[in-house]
Amino acid sequence: MTTRKPPAAAWKPGQSGNPKGRPTGTGEVAKIRAAIAKRVPDLLDAMMTKALDGDVGAARLLLERAVPPLKAMEPTLALTLPDGTLTDQGRAVLRSVADGVLAPSQGAALLGAIGTLARVTEIDELETRIAALEVRNGKS
């Protein structure tokens, strides 16, 4: 069997037959979006009329799209932690949550912060101990 030689005008590997591609806005989805966009004011008027006539679903849809949902906010509270160890401070936070002084989410956030502080303190202490060992062994 013989191999056929491609014609000189054939596309080279990796070369597109349509380098500019399909013009934007010519696909079916773009046509549907354009048709809907023309009717948006009419659709909003109809939805508003239904909502004002008592259609709860229409009212909910309008409100969900127009008004951002409210975020839960917890009041800030002043909390005095003991000057003792981080464990003492953690116990004080837990006690405040148990007594209802702090919300559980606030207590969890404070305990997370105390845990992070404990890790930072541990790293500082390790660095100090390593530096002291290096000085003692003459590696400074």
N, C-alpha and C positions, 0 to 999 in steps of 0.2 A: 504494500500500500504506500502511496506517495503522500508526503505532507504538503499541504497547500500553503503557499507563501501568501501572507496577508497583503492586501493592496496597500499602496503607499499612503493613502488617505485614512487608513484605519486608525482607531483610537489607540494610543499607547497605554501601557499598564499604568493605572493610577490617574489617568486623565478622564475628566468628566465629559460626557456628551452634551451636557447642558450646564456650563460653568456658572451662569447666573442663577440657576435653580428656578423653581416655581415662584412666580410673583406672590408676594404676601397678600393675604386677603382673598385668595381665589378658591380656598378649600371650602368644604361644606360647613364646617364648624364656624369659620369666619363669616360665612353668609348668614347662618342662623343668628350669630351674635349681632351682626349688623341689623338684621330684621327686628330683633328684640330691642336693641338700643333705640331704634326709631320710635318704639311704642312704650318706652319706660314711663314717660309722664302719664300716659293713659292708664298703664298698669298700676302706678302708684295711686292715682285718683280712685280707681275701682277698689283697690285694697283699702284705702282710707274710708271710702263710703261704707264698705262692708264692716270695717272695724267700728265705725260710728253707729252703725245699725245694730251692733251687739254681737258680731261674729268674733268670739274670743280668739280663735285661731289666727284670724287676720290681725287682730290687735297685738297678739303675742309676737307674730312675725315682724310687724312694723317696729315694735318696741325693741325686740332683740337686735334688729339691724341698726336702729337709730340711736339707742341709748346704751352705753357700755355697762356691763354688769358691775354691781357694787362689790368691792373687795372687803372681806372681813378685816376689821382692824381691832387690835387689842390695845387697851390703854397702857401707856408706859407707867411703870411703878418704880419708885425708888427702893432699892434693896441694899441693905448694908450687910456685907459679908464679913465674917470674922477675919482677923489678921493671921490666923493660924495657918495650918497646912492646906494644901489644895483639897485634901480629903475632908477637912473640916468645912471648907467652903462648899464642897459638893453636898455634904450632909445638910448644910444650911439651906441650900437651894431645894433639896428634896423635902425638907421640913416645910419650907414656904409653899411648895406645891401641895403637900398633904394638908396644910392648914387652910388652903384656899386663898392664900395671899397672891400667889402667882398662877397663871394659867398653865396647864400642862405643856403647851407648845413653847411658852416662854421658859419654863424650867428646862425643857429639852435643849433649847438653844443655849441657855447658860451652861448647862452641863457639857455641851459640845465645846463651848469656848474654854471651859476649865480643862477639859481633856486636851485641847490643842495647846493650852498654856503649859500643861504638864509635859507634853512632848517637847516643846521648845526648851523648857527648863532642863529636861533630861539631856538634850543635845548640848546645851551650854555647859552642864556639869561634866559631860564626857569630854568636851573640848578642853576644859580646864584640867581634867585629870590626865589627858594625853599630853598636854603641854608640860605639865609637871614631870611626867615620866620621861619625856624627851630631854628636859633640862637635867634631870638626875642622871640620865644615861649619856649625856654629852652630845645629843643630836639636835640641838637647837640651832 
